[in-house]
Amino acid sequence: MDAVSFTIAPGEVYGLLGPNGAGKTTTIKMVCGLLEPDEGTIEVDGRRAAGDLSVRSLVGYVPQEVALYPDLTAGENLAFLGRLYKLRGALLAERVAEALELTDLADRAGDRVDSFSGGMKRRLNIAAGLLHRPVLLVLDEPTVGVDPQSRHAILERVQGFGRQGMAVLYTTHYMEEAERVCDRVGIIDHGRLVAEGTRRELVARLQERDRIELGATGDLERLADAVRTVAGVENAATADHAVHVVAKDGRRILPAVLEAAESAGVAVNSVDVVEPDLEAVFLHLTGTALRD
């Protein structure tokens, strides 16, 4: 890591985005107190995270993997985890009920987790991170592998946590999620924070650039290589069975892009020139698409 620095205010949802291997997981582990930084400090609610186990009680961590016991009910899972936070008696029962209510699982408290859908397990995973009412909730790709309806429900809950005054650190591989739920975004690449700001602030950095999406059949990497040779193209990367391009004056250079595709022997079957967005900012700054 290279002098990564950011602040998350109470009530703010902060998105941390970066290609695979950029340093997101390392950053999260340091925030949660699982790794100590070589230099600098990490503070949660004014208290240094490194070396102080009590600070961990201020953080709710929701990992990518579902960390639940499948042969226990939803309520039993939360009660067990709540005891690890030293919750007991009426207070424990109150917090379990609250966490289930916040994640729309109150009516499934008595059902075993192995009967849950993937989306319900993800929501219960989030409930486990809320039991102790953390100051900071860390959500590490909480919607991976869930259906659109469950994703919508999770994103609505995340927005709600921010409105309730909780600080939220959110990582995702879905740019539309970052656009929807994050008040500010930090983009990390090669262990460095290369940009930070609101969506509007980050998109303004692109100035007159456009994003072009090329749907094609054939060798997409070869298509991306060919497109990069076109004057005006700044970056091209493959993701989601398409080539994503950032270019100056995209509509003007589109004929040259299609000519490059034809020369590369790749058939382009759809073209979409769209206004700059976070996807274009990410591609411009890192040279990759977010899902790479």
N, C-alpha and C positions, 0 to 999 in steps of 0.2 A: 504494500500500500504506500502511496506517495502523497502525504499531507491531505488526506480526504477530510473535509470539514463541512458539517452542515448542522443546522438547528431545526428542531421540530417544535412548534408552539402548541400549547394546549388547544384542543379543538381543531387541529390541522391534520389532514391526511397527506403525508409526504411519500411520493413514489420514488423508489430507487430502481433505475433501469440500467441495464448493461448487457452486453453479449455474454455468452457462456465463458467463464474463466476470467471475467473482468474484475472480480473482487467483491461481488455482492455478498456471497456467503461468509467470507472472512469478515466483512464489515458487520454483518448481522451478529456473528458470534462475539465480536468485540462489544457491540452494543448490549448484548445479553449477558456479558460478563464471563463468557466461556473461553475467551482468548484475551490476553493482555496485549495492548499495543506496545510496539517497541519504543515509540515516542508519542508525546501528546497525552491528552486525557479525554475520557468519555464521562459525561455527567448525565445523570437522570434525576430530575427534580432537584438539581443543585448538589447532588451527592456523586462522588466519583465511583464509577462502576468497578474498576479494577481493584481486586483485593478485598472488596467489601461484600460479603455474601448477602447482607441484608438488602442491598440494592436490587438483588434479583427479585425480591418480593414486589418491587415497583414495576416490573416488566412482565407482560403476558406474552409468551412466545407460542405462535401457532406454526409448526413446521410443515414442510411440503408433504411429508408422510403422515398418514392418519395414525396418531399415537393413542389408540384406544384398545380396550380389552373386548374382543368380539363376543365372548361368552357371558359378559355382564350386560345388564340393562343400561340405558342411557343414564338413568338416575344413579345407579350403582357406580358407574364409571366416574361421574362427577363427584359423588360423595367420597370415593377413594382418593381422588386427586385433591379434593378440598382438604382432606385430613393432612395431606403432605404440606399444605399451606397453613397447617395448625388451626384450621377451622373446626369447630365442634358444636354439637347440640343444635339449638334453635338457629344460631347464626349460620351454621353449615347448611341446614335445610333451607333457610331463606336464600342463601347465595346460589344453591343448586337450582331452586325454582326460578330465580331471577335470570340465571344464565340460560336455562331452557326457554324461558319466555322471550328473551332477547334474540334467540336464534330460531324461533317458531317451532320448537320441539316439545312444548309443554305436554301435548297430548300423547307423546311417545315415550314419556319418562320410564314407563314400565316395560318397554320392549327391548329385547336383546339387540345389541349393535349389529350382530351378523345378519339380522333381518332388514337392515337399513339399506337404502340406495346409496350410491356413491356421493350424491349431493347432500344427503342427510348426515352421512359420516363426516363430511367436510364441515357442515354446520355445527355438529357436536364437537368436532376438533376445536372450532372457534370458541364454543361455549366453555371448553376446558381452560382456555386462555383468559377467560373473563371472570372466573370464579372469585379471584382475590381483588377484583376491582383495580386493575393496574393503572398506573399513571401513563405508561407507554405500552401500546399493543403492537407487537411485531407480527405481521402476516406475511409469510414466505410462500408466495404463489398459492393462495388458498382455493383457487378455482380449477386447478389442474384436473382434467379428466371428468368434469361434471357436465351435466346436460344444460342447455341454455336456460331453462326455467330455474334450476338450482343456482346457476351463475347469477342470474338476475336477483334472486333472493339474497345471496351473499353480498353482492355489491350494494344493495339497498341497506343492509345491516352495517356495512363498513361506513357508508355515508352517515348513517345514524350515529355511530360511535363518535365521529367527529363533531356532529351537532351537539352531542351531549358533553363535549369538553375534553374528550380523551385524545391524546396525541397518538397518531397511528403511523407506523412505518410500513409501507406496502411495496412488495416486489411482485412483478408479474411478467409473463412473456406475451401478454395480450395488450397491444397498444391501446385498443379501444377501452380497456378497463382503466388504464392510466388517464386517458382523456376524460373519462366519466367521473372517477371518484377522487382524483388527486388534486389538492389545492395547489401544490407545487411539485416539481419533478427535479430530481438530480440524475444526471446521466454519468455513469462511471465506465471507464474503459482503461484497460491495462493498469488497474490499481489507482487511477487518478479520477477525480471528479472534473469532467471536462466541460460541464455546463449545468446551470441550475436556474430555475425560475418558474413562473406560472406558464401555462400553455401559451398565452398570448406573447409573453416575453421571449420564450424560446422560438416560437414560430417567426417572430419579427427578425430574428438573426438570419433567416433565409433570404430576406429581401425579395428579389424578383425570381427566385427559383421555384420550379414546379416539381411535382412528383408524377411520374409516369408508371403505370402498371401494365406490364406486357404479359398476357396469358399466351402460352405457347405449348406446342408439342415437340418433343425432341430434347436435345441436350441443352438444358437451361444454363448450365455453367458456361458452355461455349457461347450461348447467346449473350450472357452478361459480359464476357470477355470482349465480344465484338462490339457491344454497345459502348463500352468504356472508351473505345477508340474514336467515337464521334465527338467532334468539336462542340463544346458546350455541356457535355455530360460530365458531371463531377463524381458520381458514384453509381454503381449498379450492383445489386446483390439479389440472390435467389431466396425465396421464402414462399411457402404456401402454394407451390406449383406455379409460381409466376416470377418474373424478374421485376424488381422495384428499382426505379431510376430517379435520381435527383439531377435536374438540369436547369440551366438558365434558359428562359423562354422556351418551355417544353413544346408548345404547339408549333413554333417555327422550325425546330430541329427534328420534329417527328418524322418527316419523310426520310431524312438521313438515318434515323434510328431503324426504320423499317427496311431501308436498303442494306444496312449492316446485318440485320437479321437474315435477310434473303441470301446475302453473300456467305453467311455462316451456315446456311443449309437448315435453318430452323424456321418452322412455320408458325407465325404469330396469328392467333385466332381471336384475340381481343386486345383492345387498347383503351386505356382510361387515363386521361390527363386531369389531375385533381389539384385543388388548391393546397398550398403547403400545410402540413399538419405535424404532429409529434413524430409520426413515422418518418417523414422526410427529414426532420431535425436529427433524429437518431441515426439515420443512414448517412446524412451529411457529416456528422461528427465522428462516427465510428467506422464507417465504411461497410457495415453489415446491417442486415435487417434484424429486428429484435428477436425473431425466433431462431436465428442462426446459433 
